[in-house]
């Protein structure tokens, strides 16, 4: 019989370079098994087609996994013109083929119309839910429902390369942006249709792909080397101000009680000495209220 897996407490953040052709959850489960981590989660999915930065959380770090969902994301992508698909990407069924004949100047003009605050209709092939069902389930059954456009912000949309029927772009955008929709909107603006040929996420908030490890490399490492790749849980909170408490204040915070700190109102990461205690929020009166509290570290 196969020996039963022995799970253990692992706390930290792994910056994974997810391979294309794999779901985010499948990548998470492989990494979880490599660490024998009892508890694990990710900070927002990447499409199976996409590769790139997928921050994974283990143990106590999972308490902060949602905090990166609101962070800006950066992508490198390839847009293929003249072909539209039902999914908006290269995995989909071809719907139309059209001739491509625009200039670089016309492409740049179309890109300018997609920069800044824009209203974007989410694609049918997405994880958004309608009456409890993901839209992609409906789409696979040939059902299309009306989707309300929502406002997103394209902070940067840079043209890096352009050939006859495709271009490469760098996209830096707000949460909730669908790069597939951006590709389709670009094709519509140029009158020829388009789909997303390739997508790679290169940044999530302050976290960068240059610091990530590929899944196949992770599998070859010795346990100590693998452990050394884990970032502390507060790697997910670097965009928040730091509040330092004394020993008595730290005890109050850990027991769910508010602490007078006189700091600027808003969310913050809370420490006692060098130890992260959790996530808090300071009200207008300068009182710190615990929002998420970490358990005691293992000895």
C-alpha positions as MATLAB code, in Angstrom:
seq = 'XXXXXXXXXXXXXXXXXXXXXXXXXXXXXXXXXXXXXXXXXXXXXXXXXXXXXXXXXXXXXXXXXXXXXXXXXXXXXXXXXXXXXXXXXXXXXXXXXXXXXXXXXXXXXXXXXXXXXXXXXXXXXXXXXXXXXXXXXXXXXXXXXXXXXXXXXXXXXXXXXXXXXXXXXXXXXXXXXXXXXXXXXXXXXXXXXXXXXXXXXXXXXXXXXXXXXXXXXXXXXXXXXXXXXXXXXXXXXXXXXXXXXXXXXXXXXXXXXXXXXXXXXXXXXXXXXXXXXXXXXXXXXXXXXXXXXXXXXXX';
ca = [
       0.000    0.000    0.000;
       1.078    3.582   -0.658;
       2.121    5.461    2.468;
      -0.338    8.111    3.525;
       0.838   11.716    3.005;
       2.000   13.392    6.215;
       0.896   17.016    6.166;
       2.613   19.644    8.315;
       2.280   23.292    9.159;
       4.093   25.490    6.648;
       3.791   29.287    6.819;
       4.899   31.518    3.965;
       4.450   32.746    0.416;
       5.830   31.060   -2.683;
       6.203   33.004   -5.920;
       5.473   30.353   -8.531;
       6.037   30.677  -12.265;
       2.989   28.709  -13.433;
       3.420   26.867  -16.721;
       0.920   27.352  -19.524;
      -1.623   24.595  -20.071;
      -2.199   24.003  -16.356;
      -4.942   25.298  -14.081;
      -3.974   27.442  -11.119;
      -5.480   24.921   -8.719;
      -3.504   22.046  -10.247;
      -0.288   24.054   -9.853;
      -1.233   24.851   -6.254;
      -1.814   21.193   -5.415;
       1.538   20.125   -6.891;
       3.364   22.788   -4.864;
       1.385   21.921   -1.758;
       2.433   18.279   -2.000;
       6.079   19.244   -2.517;
       5.962   21.210    0.746;
       3.637   18.721    2.519;
       1.691   21.839    3.529;
      -1.459   21.198    5.551;
      -3.096   24.441    4.370;
      -2.617   26.252    1.065;
      -4.315   28.733   -1.250;
      -3.585   31.141   -4.090;
      -4.154   34.852   -4.567;
      -6.289   34.763   -7.703;
      -6.340   32.414  -10.676;
      -4.511   32.517  -13.968;
      -6.246   31.028  -17.002;
      -4.883   27.608  -18.058;
      -3.564   29.229  -21.260;
      -1.538   31.748  -19.255;
       1.851   31.333  -17.673;
       3.650   33.459  -15.138;
       3.457   34.777  -11.615;
       1.088   32.919   -9.288;
       1.701   33.786   -5.613;
       0.821   30.802   -3.413;
       0.065   31.027    0.298;
       0.750   28.387    2.918;
      -0.490   28.191    6.498;
      -0.976   31.550    8.196;
      -0.233   33.426    4.970;
      -3.598   32.224    3.592;
      -5.242   34.772    5.922;
      -3.879   37.492    3.639;
      -4.446   35.832    0.252;
      -7.393   38.093   -0.613;
      -5.316   41.227   -0.012;
      -3.459   40.761   -3.304;
      -6.710   40.449   -5.271;
      -7.037   44.233   -5.226;
      -3.467   44.788   -6.442;
      -2.575   45.952   -9.937;
      -1.359   43.231  -12.308;
       1.116   43.363  -15.203;
       1.075   41.084  -18.239;
       3.010   40.434  -21.410;
       0.677   39.262  -24.159;
       0.420   38.470  -27.827;
      -2.648   39.596  -29.791;
      -3.445   37.792  -33.059;
      -5.457   39.860  -35.554;
      -7.908   38.653  -38.199;
      -9.242   35.691  -36.209;
     -11.924   35.849  -33.518;
     -12.711   32.887  -31.245;
     -15.599   32.051  -28.940;
     -13.363   32.227  -25.840;
     -11.370   35.266  -26.925;
      -8.122   33.299  -26.745;
      -6.165   30.661  -28.656;
      -7.983   27.784  -26.904;
     -11.317   28.724  -28.427;
     -13.265   27.736  -31.520;
     -12.705   30.038  -34.508;
     -15.758   32.190  -35.234;
     -14.566   34.555  -37.979;
     -11.584   35.210  -40.224;
     -10.980   38.671  -41.687;
      -8.232   40.330  -43.746;
      -5.688   42.398  -41.800;
      -4.445   45.618  -43.361;
      -3.933   48.403  -40.830;
      -0.786   50.455  -40.251;
       1.334   50.837  -37.119;
      -0.095   54.350  -36.719;
      -3.652   52.993  -36.824;
      -2.737   50.352  -34.252;
      -1.290   52.969  -31.923;
      -4.423   55.091  -32.319;
      -6.596   52.090  -31.373;
      -4.385   51.372  -28.345;
      -4.772   54.966  -27.162;
      -8.524   54.453  -26.951;
      -8.003   51.560  -24.527;
      -5.749   53.391  -22.060;
      -6.915   54.902  -18.781;
     -10.354   54.251  -17.287;
     -12.453   52.145  -19.650;
     -15.680   50.151  -19.450;
     -15.169   46.475  -20.207;
     -17.697   43.694  -20.734;
     -16.479   40.473  -19.032;
     -16.218   37.523  -21.448;
     -18.682   34.645  -21.274;
     -15.765   32.284  -20.720;
     -15.009   33.599  -17.235;
     -15.451   32.457  -13.634;
     -18.001   35.181  -12.891;
     -21.234   33.655  -11.626;
     -24.860   34.065  -12.665;
     -27.338   32.583  -10.174;
     -24.559   30.540   -8.633;
     -23.232   29.113  -11.912;
     -19.925   30.162  -13.515;
     -20.431   31.872  -16.862;
     -18.048   29.444  -18.561;
     -20.444   26.571  -17.753;
     -23.261   28.410  -19.521;
     -20.976   29.291  -22.436;
     -20.048   25.632  -22.934;
     -23.767   24.868  -23.263;
     -24.120   27.531  -25.938;
     -25.943   29.915  -23.598;
     -25.016   33.587  -23.636;
     -26.310   35.989  -20.979;
     -26.080   39.736  -20.747;
     -23.082   40.961  -18.758;
     -22.964   44.439  -17.286;
     -19.879   46.417  -18.305;
     -17.627   47.434  -15.456;
     -14.988   50.085  -15.114;
     -11.346   49.049  -15.048;
      -8.160   51.063  -15.405;
      -5.431   50.350  -17.945;
      -2.490   52.155  -16.364;
      -0.075   51.197  -19.134;
      -0.595   49.669  -22.568;
       2.740   49.565  -24.370;
       3.337   48.269  -27.866;
       6.556   46.225  -27.832;
       6.383   44.534  -31.230;
       4.172   44.589  -34.331;
       4.173   42.378  -37.427;
       1.586   41.859  -40.174;
      -1.056   40.017  -38.149;
       0.028   40.164  -34.502;
       1.518   42.388  -31.842;
       3.108   42.044  -28.429;
       1.935   44.295  -25.612;
       2.790   45.078  -22.009;
      -0.382   45.653  -19.983;
      -0.443   47.081  -16.457;
      -4.004   47.152  -15.194;
      -6.334   47.274  -12.208;
      -8.036   44.285  -10.636;
     -10.889   42.741  -12.598;
      -9.362   43.457  -16.018;
      -9.740   40.731  -18.654;
      -6.827   40.887  -21.082;
      -8.820   38.634  -23.453;
     -11.510   41.325  -23.605;
      -8.810   43.917  -24.238;
      -7.571   41.879  -27.219;
     -11.101   41.482  -28.588;
     -11.825   45.202  -28.160;
      -8.595   46.034  -29.985;
      -9.593   43.781  -32.882;
     -13.033   45.413  -33.029;
     -11.510   48.899  -33.056;
      -9.335   47.895  -36.031;
     -12.233   46.231  -37.866;
     -10.660   42.800  -38.254;
     -11.326   40.913  -35.024;
      -8.610   39.508  -32.769;
      -7.924   37.033  -30.015;
      -5.354   36.569  -27.267;
      -2.605   34.299  -28.569;
      -0.462   34.138  -25.431;
      -0.477   35.632  -21.942;
       2.180   35.810  -19.242;
       1.710   37.556  -15.883;
       4.884   39.334  -14.832;
       3.824   41.233  -11.700;
       1.191   41.244   -8.955;
       1.419   44.422   -6.910;
       5.072   44.664   -5.770;
       5.783   40.966   -6.511;
       7.775   40.253   -9.677;
       8.174   37.261  -12.001;
      11.973   37.613  -11.758;
      11.725   36.308   -8.181;
       9.507   33.320   -9.058;
      10.476   29.663   -9.401;
       9.225   27.292  -12.088;
       7.263   24.248  -10.959;
       9.645   21.757  -12.585;
      12.628   23.420  -10.889;
      10.828   23.388   -7.530;
      10.353   19.629   -7.824;
      14.110   19.022   -8.183;
      15.189   21.001   -5.100;
      16.226   19.578   -1.767;
      13.812   20.269    1.085;
      15.998   22.956    2.708;
      16.446   24.782   -0.599;
      12.711   24.597   -1.242;
      12.009   25.983    2.234;
      14.417   28.837    1.572;
      12.252   30.056   -1.303;
       9.335   30.885    0.999;
       8.743   34.552    1.742;
       7.241   35.601    5.091;
       3.452   36.134    5.197;
       3.856   39.926    5.256;
       5.246   39.780    1.702;
       1.568   40.102    0.706;
       1.111   43.274    2.776;
       4.043   45.439    1.690;
       1.743   48.124    0.302;
       0.242   48.794    3.756;
       1.716   51.033    6.470;
       3.388   49.380    9.458;
       2.195   49.832   13.055;
       4.492   48.725   15.871;
       3.010   47.764   19.261;
       4.666   47.196   22.618;
       4.264   43.867   24.422;
       1.073   44.853   26.253;
      -0.492   46.335   23.115;
       0.455   43.240   21.146;
      -1.297   40.988   23.659;
      -4.447   43.098   23.462;
      -4.379   42.968   19.674;
      -3.900   39.184   19.604;
      -6.914   38.754   21.883;
      -9.137   40.749   19.523;
      -9.144   44.005   21.520;
      -8.614   47.450   20.053;
      -5.462   49.381   20.885;
      -4.992   53.155   20.914;
      -2.147   53.987   18.515;
      -2.896   57.507   17.234;
      -1.830   56.499   13.728;
      -3.383   57.627   10.450;
      -6.727   55.954    9.779;
      -6.814   52.974    7.442;
      -5.659   49.380    7.057;
      -2.202   48.463    8.313;
       0.105   45.555    9.122;
       0.740   45.162   12.823;
       3.946   44.060   14.557;
       5.380   43.534   18.013;
       9.112   43.818   17.568;
       9.913   41.925   14.368;
       6.943   39.563   14.686;
       3.932   40.084   12.430;
       0.752   39.940   14.518;
      -1.762   40.430   11.750;
      -3.803   42.921    9.790;
      -5.549   45.810   11.508;
      -7.505   48.941   10.767;
      -7.149   52.292   12.505;
     -10.340   54.323   12.919;
     -10.720   58.092   12.839;
     -10.083   58.246   16.601;
      -6.709   56.519   16.302;
      -7.869   53.154   17.655;
      -6.445   50.021   16.062;
      -8.985   47.244   15.536;
      -7.784   43.689   14.714;
      -9.040   42.377   11.341;
      -6.951   39.225   10.876;
      -4.736   37.814   13.606;
      -1.932   35.308   13.137;
      -1.519   32.255   15.322;
       1.593   31.811   17.402;
       4.610   30.561   15.418;
       5.635   26.953   15.908;
       8.507   26.434   18.324;
];
